[in-house]
Structures are given as structure tokens and as C-alpha cells.
Amino acid sequence: MISVKFVDLINDDLGPYPEVKKLVGRFNPPLVVINNEPRFHGGLSVDVISKAVDEIINQQEH
């Protein structure tokens, strides 16, 4: 199962996201983290994110 949540790096409480909190300032927002691993930063592409999630799903199935 995969869940997606938008977290505002400036205004939201990052307490529940300690791995993301460590990354703030190291990457340009927006920051896309999948399974606690930073994958993309500085822009959002639905196609690129979708492909990355599909890869993770396929890896879990095998």
C-alpha cells in the first residue's frame, strides 16, 4: 500500500516526518520523498512520480 501526503516544508509541523526534517535545506522544494527516500526535488512531474511509484510496486510484487 502506498499513501501520499502533501507536507508544507515551511508551515507544517515536521515532527511526524523526522526523515524529511533532516532534508530541509539540502534540497530545493518541492521535495518528493517515497518510502523515506528523497527521489525528486525542485519540481513536480506527475508522470515521473507515477513511474517511480509503479517501480516500487513492481519491486514489492516480485
C-alpha positions in Angstrom: 0.0 0.0 0.0 1.2 3.5 -0.8 -0.1 6.7 0.7 0.5 10.2 -0.5 0.5 13.3 1.6 1.5 16.9 0.9 3.6 18.5 3.6 4.4 22.2 3.5 8.1 22.3 4.5 7.8 25.8 5.8 4.4 25.9 7.6 3.6 22.4 8.6 4.9 20.6 11.7 7.6 18.2 10.5 7.7 16.3 13.8 5.9 13.3 12.4 8.4 13.3 9.5 11.9 13.1 11.0 13.5 11.8 7.8 12.0 14.8 5.8 13.0 17.2 8.6 16.7 16.1 8.1 16.5 17.0 4.4 15.1 20.5 4.7 17.6 23.0 3.4 19.6 20.4 1.5 17.1 20.2 -1.4 15.1 22.8 -3.3 11.4 22.5 -2.7 9.2 20.8 -3.6 10.7 17.7 -2.3 9.3 14.3 -3.2 10.1 11.5 -0.7 9.0 8.0 -1.4 9.4 5.4 1.4 11.6 7.8 3.3 13.9 8.2 0.3 14.3 11.6 -1.4 13.5 11.0 -5.0 12.9 14.3 -6.7 13.3 18.0 -5.8 12.9 21.4 -7.4 9.8 20.5 -9.4 6.8 18.2 -9.7 6.0 15.9 -12.5 3.0 13.6 -12.1 4.4 11.3 -14.8 7.9 10.9 -13.2 6.4 10.4 -9.7 3.9 7.9 -11.1 6.6 5.9 -12.8 8.7 5.9 -9.6 5.7 4.6 -7.6 5.0 1.9 -10.2 8.6 0.8 -10.0 8.3 0.4 -6.2 5.0 -1.5 -6.6 6.6 -3.8 -9.2 9.6 -4.5 -6.9 7.3 -5.4 -4.0 5.3 -7.8 -6.1 8.5 -9.8 -7.1 
